[in-house]
Amino acid sequence: MRVILAQPRGFCAGVVRAIDIVEKALDKYGEPVYVRHEIVHNKHVVDALKNKGARFVEELDEVPEGAVTVFSAHGVPQSVVRTAAARGLPVLDATCPLVSKVHNQGKRYVSHGRALILIGHAGHPEVEGTMGQVGAPVHLVQSEADVETLPLPIDQPVAYITQTTLSIDDTKGIIVALKKRFQDIVGPETSDICYATQNRQTSVRELAKVADVILVVGATNSSNSNRLREIGIEEGIPSYLIADGSELKPEWVRGKGVVGLTAGASAPEELVRHVIEALSEIEMVEVEQMDGKKEHIEFRLPAELRA
């Protein structure tokens, strides 16, 4: 069995930074450090940080007075920032810089008098954070059909921003529908979207050209991991999302000549290796890496954690 690894795959710079913030906070301040929401959407990562002394909570009222508090990579609403400040909690913000960039774009559009439209998934922590950061009403659209029901006149000056875990391919149909509906509309350049999302989706499309089946390592609540699986299916290849090698079903891969393997942006490489080990228990495997983009982006840590 040939196992072809997508390139790039797995951790993006925003995830690396978020995990580093929790680990370095534990080193500097000692345990426990409290993290609002899962730092990233991966149980393995969360459990590893729990074992090091991190405590994960959903709301700030679960954080004791004076405890070091970390905001997750997805970002938080301004109401959470204000609550933390009112309680005097020492906060480390692990919001991905690309998510923060979307927040700033939204605020800028609103300051110019435009109605703001957010393309994203309802209920996703990043979407909730963005909608709570702008300081003005935000209209969420999840599909082209949602565009038609927006309660805005066609001559209303509008602007759109997008959830970072959506790629150019994911949003282009909605953007076309928005531009058809509104006479005065602006939005970010396509170069402003999350590089990691686009790169991982592009690599899966390349993988689908050679693979008989595609395995995506990632969590079921990870938006970008689910999208990678969907893209494999869209390309006509049986595709499965698995947390690790323990979830691999032999019937998915038995008799398949080429297995494509990738990982979502919050899945560590050790889980990819775990899947390869599980595959090797079914058949002998040859592992090779596909050509693809090399990512060299790094994001700086908060000043208080820089050595």
Backbone hydrogen bonds, N-H to C=O, Kabsch-Sander energy under -0.5 kcal/mol:
donor,donor_aa,acceptor,acceptor_aa,energy
2,R,257,G,-2.7
3,V,286,E,-3.4
4,I,2,R,-0.6
4,I,259,V,-2.5
5,L,3,V,-0.6
5,L,288,E,-2.9
6,A,261,L,-2.8
10,G,263,A,-2.1
11,F,267,A,-0.7
12,C,265,A,-1.3
16,V,12,C,-2.3
17,R,13,A,-2.4
18,A,14,G,-2.0
19,I,15,V,-2.5
20,D,16,V,-2.5
21,I,17,R,-2.2
22,V,18,A,-1.7
23,E,19,I,-2.5
24,K,20,D,-3.0
25,A,21,I,-2.1
26,L,22,V,-2.1
27,D,23,E,-2.0
28,K,24,K,-2.4
29,Y,25,A,-3.2
30,G,25,A,-0.5
30,G,26,L,-1.6
33,V,53,G,-1.1
34,Y,68,V,-2.8
35,V,55,R,-3.2
36,R,70,V,-2.8
37,H,35,V,-0.7
37,H,57,V,-4.0
42,N,40,V,-2.0
46,V,42,N,-2.4
47,D,43,K,-3.2
48,A,44,H,-2.1
49,L,45,V,-2.0
50,K,46,V,-2.3
51,N,47,D,-2.1
52,K,48,A,-0.7
53,G,49,L,-0.6
53,G,50,K,-1.3
54,A,49,L,-2.5
55,R,33,V,-2.8
57,V,35,V,-2.7
62,E,59,E,-1.6
63,V,60,L,-2.1
67,A,64,P,-1.8
69,T,90,P,-2.8
70,V,34,Y,-3.0
71,F,92,L,-2.2
72,S,36,R,-0.9
73,A,39,I,-1.9
75,G,72,S,-1.6
78,Q,132,G,-2.6
80,V,77,P,-0.8
81,V,77,P,-1.4
82,R,78,Q,-2.8
83,T,79,S,-2.0
84,A,80,V,-2.4
85,A,81,V,-2.1
86,A,82,R,-2.7
87,R,83,T,-1.8
88,G,84,A,-0.5
88,G,85,A,-0.9
89,L,84,A,-2.4
91,V,89,L,-0.7
92,L,69,T,-2.8
94,A,71,F,-1.7
94,A,92,L,-0.8
96,C,73,A,-2.4
99,V,96,C,-0.9
100,S,96,C,-2.4
101,K,97,P,-1.8
102,V,98,L,-1.3
103,H,99,V,-2.2
104,N,100,S,-2.3
105,Q,101,K,-2.2
106,G,102,V,-2.6
107,K,103,H,-2.3
108,R,104,N,-2.2
109,Y,105,Q,-2.5
110,V,106,G,-2.3
111,S,107,K,-2.3
112,H,108,R,-1.0
112,H,109,Y,-0.6
113,G,110,V,-2.0
114,R,109,Y,-1.8
115,A,157,P,-2.5
116,L,137,P,-0.6
117,I,159,A,-2.7
118,L,139,H,-2.8
119,I,117,I,-0.5
119,I,161,I,-2.7
120,G,118,L,-0.7
120,G,141,V,-1.9
122,A,120,G,-0.5
124,H,121,H,-1.8
128,E,124,H,-2.5
129,G,125,P,-2.4
130,T,126,E,-2.7
131,M,127,V,-2.7
132,G,128,E,-1.3
133,Q,130,T,-1.2
134,V,130,T,-1.2
139,H,116,L,-2.7
140,L,138,V,-0.7
141,V,118,L,-2.6
147,V,143,S,-0.8
147,V,144,E,-0.6
148,E,144,E,-0.8
148,E,145,A,-0.6
149,T,145,A,-0.6
149,T,146,D,-0.8
150,L,147,V,-1.2
152,L,150,L,-1.9
156,Q,153,P,-1.7
158,V,184,D,-2.7
159,A,115,A,-2.3
160,Y,186,V,-1.8
161,I,117,I,-2.3
163,Q,119,I,-2.8
166,L,163,Q,-1.6
171,T,167,S,-1.8
172,K,168,I,-1.7
175,I,171,T,-2.6
176,V,172,K,-2.3
177,A,173,G,-2.0
178,L,174,I,-2.4
179,K,175,I,-2.4
180,K,176,V,-1.8
181,R,177,A,-1.7
182,F,178,L,-2.6
183,Q,154,I,-2.5
185,I,183,Q,-0.5
186,V,158,V,-1.4
192,D,189,E,-2.2
193,I,190,T,-1.4
198,Q,194,C,-1.8
199,N,195,Y,-2.6
200,R,196,A,-2.3
201,Q,197,T,-2.0
202,T,198,Q,-2.6
203,S,199,N,-2.2
204,V,200,R,-1.5
205,R,201,Q,-1.8
206,E,202,T,-1.8
207,L,203,S,-2.3
208,A,204,V,-2.3
209,K,205,R,-0.5
209,K,206,E,-1.1
210,V,207,L,-1.6
211,A,207,L,-2.1
212,D,258,V,-2.7
213,V,258,V,-1.1
214,I,238,P,-2.6
215,L,260,G,-3.0
216,V,240,Y,-3.2
217,V,215,L,-0.5
217,V,262,T,-2.4
218,G,216,V,-0.6
218,G,242,I,-2.3
219,A,41,H,-0.6
222,S,219,A,-1.6
223,S,221,N,-0.7
226,N,222,S,-2.3
227,R,223,S,-1.9
228,L,224,N,-1.6
229,R,225,S,-1.7
230,E,226,N,-2.3
231,I,227,R,-2.3
232,G,228,L,-1.9
233,I,229,R,-2.0
234,E,230,E,-2.7
235,E,231,I,-2.0
236,G,233,I,-2.0
237,I,232,G,-2.4
240,Y,214,I,-2.2
242,I,216,V,-2.8
242,I,240,Y,-0.5
247,E,244,D,-1.6
248,L,245,G,-1.4
252,W,249,K,-2.1
253,V,249,K,-0.6
253,V,250,P,-1.1
254,R,250,P,-2.5
256,K,253,V,-2.4
259,V,2,R,-3.2
260,G,213,V,-3.2
260,G,258,V,-0.6
261,L,4,I,-2.7
262,T,215,L,-2.4
264,G,217,V,-2.7
267,A,264,G,-1.8
271,L,268,P,-1.4
272,V,268,P,-0.8
273,R,269,E,-2.1
274,H,270,E,-1.7
275,V,271,L,-1.7
276,I,272,V,-2.1
277,E,273,R,-2.2
278,A,274,H,-1.9
279,L,275,V,-2.5
280,S,276,I,-2.2
281,E,277,E,-0.8
281,E,278,A,-0.6
282,I,279,L,-1.4
283,E,279,L,-2.2
286,E,1,M,-2.6
288,E,3,V,-2.7
290,M,5,L,-2.9
293,K,7,Q,-0.5
295,E,293,K,-0.5
296,H,294,K,-0.5
305,L,302,P,-2.1
306,R,302,P,-0.6
306,R,303,A,-1.1
